[in-house]
Amino acid sequence: MCDWSGPSCVGTRHPPLQPHMFLFYEVRAARFTKCARPFYEGASSSRCETWPMRVMLKLELSCTPDAAWQAIRDPEVFRAVSAPFTTFESLEPGGFPASWPAGEHRVAGRAFGIAPVGKQVIRISTGSKPGGVRLVVDDGRGESGALASITSWHHTMAVSPAPGGRTLFRDRLSFGVGAVTPLAWPALWAFWQWRGIRISQLAPTWNDRYDGA
C-alpha cells in the first residue's frame, strides 16, 4: 500500500524531484513499466506489467483544515483551479451542486474554454484515516472525445491539520492513457503545477468563505 509521505507505490524507488522554489510541494512519477526476468534457465520469458503514472502535490495551506475540507468538495473550487487551461460545465439537470455529494456527476470539458475535449463522469467518494486525515476520491472516467482515451483515473485529495492552524494538503493522481501514458504525463504534470499554484493562492480566502459551513 502507498503511504502519503512515502516513496512511490511502484516497487522500484525513484528520488523525489526538487520542490518548487516558491511553493512547498513534491511531485513524483512512477515508472510506467515493471519487468520481471526469469530466475532460472528454461523459465517462462520475461513478464512486464504496465502501471499508471502518478503526479503528487504536497502543500501547506494558509487556512484551517475545516475550511480546506469544504473547499476541496466545492465544484466552484474545482473549476477555479482548472481554468483557464480546462473549463468544465455540468451536464446534470440541476447544474453543479454546492458541494460534491457521493456518486456520479457528468461534465463536459473544453480546452481554454474553446475546444471541446469530451465528456467525463466525476465519481466522488469520501473517507478518513487516523490523524485527522479526510479524503475526497474521484475514480471517474471519460465518456467521449479526448477524455475517453483515459483508461484509468484515480484522484485523491487529503487534508489534515498542520502547525499554526494551517492545513497539510496532499493531492495524488494516478492515471493511464494506454500506450501513450508516458507522453501524456508531462502535460498532466504541468497542469498539476498550475493546480498547486491556484490552490495556494485561493486557500487564504477559504476561512472567511467557509466559516461555519
RADA-V406117 format. One record per residue. N is the residue number from 1. PSI is psi in whole degrees, -180 to 180 (none if undefined). Layout:
n:psi
N:PSI
N:PSI
This chain:
n:psi
1:151
2:142
3:135
4:-34
5:-1
6:-172
7:-180
8:153
9:-22
10:148
11:-40
12:144
13:145
14:132
15:141
16:151
17:161
18:143
19:152
20:144
21:-20
22:-22
23:154
24:99
25:166
26:144
27:128
28:149
29:137
30:151
31:140
32:-37
33:136
34:127
35:142
36:122
37:152
38:144
39:-20
40:158
41:135
42:-8
43:169
44:160
45:167
46:141
47:130
48:141
49:141
50:144
51:149
52:153
53:157
54:142
55:135
56:143
57:148
58:111
59:147
60:117
61:146
62:64
63:169
64:157
65:-36
66:-42
67:-42
68:-38
69:-41
70:-40
71:-43
72:-9
73:10
74:118
75:-28
76:-37
77:-44
78:-45
79:-37
80:-38
81:-11
82:-33
83:153
84:-2
85:-41
86:131
87:151
88:143
89:146
90:143
91:6
92:150
93:-38
94:5
95:-164
96:139
97:169
98:-32
99:141
100:122
101:166
102:141
103:-165
104:146
105:125
106:135
107:162
108:136
109:150
110:138
111:123
112:27
113:9
114:-62
115:123
116:136
117:-1
118:-177
119:148
120:145
121:119
122:120
123:109
124:138
125:159
126:162
127:-174
128:161
129:164
130:153
131:18
132:22
133:127
134:137
135:143
136:129
137:133
138:112
139:48
140:-157
141:158
142:147
143:-28
144:169
145:-154
146:-31
147:-25
148:-15
149:-12
150:121
151:-21
152:145
153:121
154:106
155:122
156:129
157:136
158:137
159:144
160:161
161:143
162:162
163:150
164:23
165:11
166:-177
167:133
168:119
169:128
170:136
171:116
172:129
173:127
174:128
175:160
176:143
177:43
178:-142
179:-20
180:12
181:-47
182:-29
183:-29
184:-23
185:-45
186:-39
187:-43
188:-34
189:-46
190:-41
191:-38
192:-31
193:-41
194:-43
195:-45
196:-42
197:-48
198:-40
199:-43
200:-35
201:-39
202:-28
203:-41
204:-17
205:-9
206:-30
207:-46
208:-40
209:-38
210:15
211:120
212:1
213:none
